[in-house]
């Protein structure tokens, strides 16, 4: 909740700082803010679940006992689709919060979609929100970008290995 001498007309659940706190505690999003070990474990867990779906599909195309490398590469690529979809969802959620916190003007709805309003943040709230972006949200977005880059490198490496075969 905003602790300010300024009256804020934005409903509590639509205030950017409260949206940030809610997202930070949501089960899918909270591991992004955790340490690298916990974050990596969650990504590996998602990859493992995706692999259990992708492996049988790959086995239908490449018999594991006959085309082992092709089976492994295709199932790895298929499993990465689940990870990419989750990462996209995480990135979109965190970038939405970043934009809401960073913006000097907040759009909100008082009672429904038909009565949208805007509110200009006072300087103290804008400063606080931008500090949250700089020190809390941006590191999470950089971590997600780094993960995307790592997946891209692995995908290119898999493609090169596939071409060599």
C-alpha positions as a printed NumPy array, in Angstrom:
array([[  0.   ,   0.   ,   0.   ],
       [  1.214,   3.492,  -0.768],
       [  2.288,   5.362,   2.336],
       [  2.102,   8.939,   1.25 ],
       [  0.491,  12.174,   2.242],
       [ -0.858,  12.324,  -1.324],
       [ -4.335,  10.909,  -1.857],
       [ -4.173,   8.113,  -4.412],
       [ -7.383,   7.447,  -6.351],
       [ -6.048,   4.192,  -7.845],
       [ -7.735,   1.111,  -6.321],
       [ -5.351,  -0.797,  -4.056],
       [ -5.121,  -3.882,  -6.287],
       [ -4.254,  -1.709,  -9.328],
       [ -1.472,   0.285,  -7.702],
       [  1.794,  -0.702,  -9.409],
       [  3.698,  -1.362,  -6.177],
       [  0.936,  -3.717,  -5.008],
       [  0.852,  -5.416,  -8.419],
       [  4.612,  -5.902,  -8.058],
       [  4.254,  -7.442,  -4.591],
       [  1.495,  -9.748,  -5.821],
       [  3.534, -10.888,  -8.836],
       [  6.635, -11.368,  -6.69 ],
       [  4.734, -13.784,  -4.462],
       [  2.928, -15.677,  -7.267],
       [  4.11 , -19.303,  -7.498],
       [  5.369, -19.159, -11.074],
       [  7.046, -15.768, -10.75 ],
       [  8.647, -15.942,  -7.31 ],
       [ 11.528, -18.194,  -8.393],
       [ 12.71 , -15.497, -10.816],
       [ 13.575, -13.325,  -7.833],
       [ 15.224, -16.2  ,  -5.939],
       [ 18.901, -17.061,  -6.072],
       [ 20.416, -18.568,  -9.219],
       [ 20.361, -22.074,  -7.79 ],
       [ 16.63 , -22.082,  -7.075],
       [ 15.875, -20.354, -10.381],
       [ 18.02 , -22.867, -12.293],
       [ 16.388, -25.774, -10.478],
       [ 12.952, -24.518, -11.539],
       [ 14.057, -24.178, -15.169],
       [ 15.54 , -27.699, -15.106],
       [ 12.327, -29.022, -13.55 ],
       [ 10.243, -27.403, -16.317],
       [ 12.662, -28.789, -18.916],
       [ 12.365, -32.274, -17.414],
       [  8.58 , -32.162, -17.516],
       [  8.682, -30.949, -21.117],
       [ 11.128, -33.702, -21.998],
       [  8.66 , -36.364, -20.845],
       [  6.248, -34.995, -23.441],
       [  8.83 , -34.437, -26.2  ],
       [ 10.754, -37.732, -25.858],
       [  7.927, -40.042, -26.967],
       [  7.239, -37.776, -29.928],
       [ 10.91 , -37.859, -30.88 ],
       [ 11.023, -41.629, -30.415],
       [  8.234, -41.952, -32.965],
       [ 10.448, -40.263, -35.552],
       [ 13.886, -41.489, -34.473],
       [ 14.183, -44.908, -32.858],
       [ 16.36 , -44.312, -29.756],
       [ 18.365, -47.514, -30.182],
       [ 19.085, -46.833, -33.875],
       [ 19.356, -43.022, -34.088],
       [ 20.446, -42.133, -30.569],
       [ 21.955, -38.708, -31.306],
       [ 19.022, -37.591, -33.475],
       [ 16.598, -38.794, -30.816],
       [ 18.441, -36.877, -28.092],
       [ 18.737, -33.689, -30.152],
       [ 15.119, -33.694, -31.3  ],
       [ 13.761, -34.46 , -27.829],
       [ 15.999, -31.751, -26.336],
       [ 14.734, -29.239, -28.9  ],
       [ 11.147, -30.293, -28.259],
       [ 11.585, -30.034, -24.49 ],
       [ 13.009, -26.544, -24.85 ],
       [  9.689, -25.39 , -26.313],
       [  8.041, -25.782, -22.898],
       [ 10.83 , -23.82 , -21.262],
       [ 10.597, -21.056, -23.865],
       [  6.833, -20.747, -23.4  ],
       [  7.228, -20.426, -19.622],
       [ 10.067, -17.918, -20.032],
       [  7.969, -15.813, -22.408],
       [  5.147, -15.771, -19.844],
       [  7.565, -14.769, -17.094],
       [  9.159, -12.07 , -19.229],
       [  5.811, -10.578, -20.244],
       [  4.601, -10.497, -16.642],
       [  7.737,  -8.839, -15.314],
       [  7.968,  -6.355, -18.19 ],
       [  4.327,  -5.354, -17.615],
       [  5.133,  -4.613, -13.964],
       [  8.294,  -2.737, -15.009],
       [  6.263,  -0.548, -17.361],
       [  3.585,   0.148, -14.728],
       [  6.167,   1.052, -12.107],
       [  8.313,   3.163, -14.441],
       [  5.451,   5.13 , -15.987],
       [  4.729,   8.565, -14.51 ],
       [  1.034,   8.176, -15.425],
       [ -1.057,   5.192, -14.315],
       [ -4.145,   3.985, -16.115],
       [ -6.697,   2.375, -13.824],
       [-10.35 ,   1.338, -13.805],
       [-12.634,   2.469, -11.03 ],
       [-15.402,  -0.1  , -11.398],
       [-15.116,  -1.666, -14.856],
       [-13.623,  -1.51 , -18.33 ],
       [-15.87 ,   1.388, -19.354],
       [-14.635,   3.981, -16.872],
       [-10.865,   4.099, -17.251],
       [ -8.991,   6.944, -15.611],
       [ -5.397,   8.115, -15.417],
       [ -3.442,   9.356, -12.433],
       [ -0.118,  11.147, -12.483],
       [  2.204,   9.861,  -9.787],
       [  3.672,  12.418,  -7.413],
       [  7.457,  12.704,  -7.517],
       [  8.07 ,  10.709,  -4.311],
       [  5.999,   7.749,  -5.526],
       [  7.543,   7.892,  -8.989],
       [ 11.04 ,   7.879,  -7.456],
       [ 10.204,   4.931,  -5.201],
       [  8.679,   2.969,  -8.099],
       [ 11.666,   3.641, -10.337],
       [ 14.025,   2.461,  -7.596],
       [ 12.043,  -0.781,  -7.418],
       [ 12.443,  -1.121, -11.181],
       [ 16.178,  -0.447, -11.059],
       [ 17.036,  -2.712,  -8.126],
       [ 14.358,  -5.422,  -8.162],
       [ 12.684,  -5.82 , -11.563],
       [ 15.532,  -5.103, -14.011],
       [ 17.789,  -7.823, -12.528],
       [ 14.962, -10.326, -13.001],
       [ 14.459,  -9.25 , -16.611],
       [ 18.218,  -9.502, -17.234],
       [ 18.203, -13.017, -15.756],
       [ 15.376, -14.007, -18.1  ],
       [ 17.194, -12.461, -21.082],
       [ 20.339, -14.351, -20.111],
       [ 18.323, -17.58 , -19.974],
       [ 16.865, -16.873, -23.419],
       [ 20.376, -16.276, -24.753],
       [ 21.613, -19.532, -23.21 ],
       [ 18.777, -21.448, -24.825],
       [ 19.536, -19.817, -28.173],
       [ 23.19 , -20.868, -27.912],
       [ 22.167, -24.437, -27.065],
       [ 19.716, -24.484, -29.968],
       [ 22.39 , -23.272, -32.412],
       [ 24.85 , -25.849, -31.055],
       [ 22.247, -28.581, -31.523],
       [ 21.588, -27.408, -35.066],
       [ 25.291, -27.497, -35.89 ],
       [ 25.629, -31.001, -34.452],
       [ 22.559, -32.091, -36.442],
       [ 24.098, -30.748, -39.661],
       [ 27.358, -32.572, -38.991],
       [ 25.508, -35.874, -38.659]])
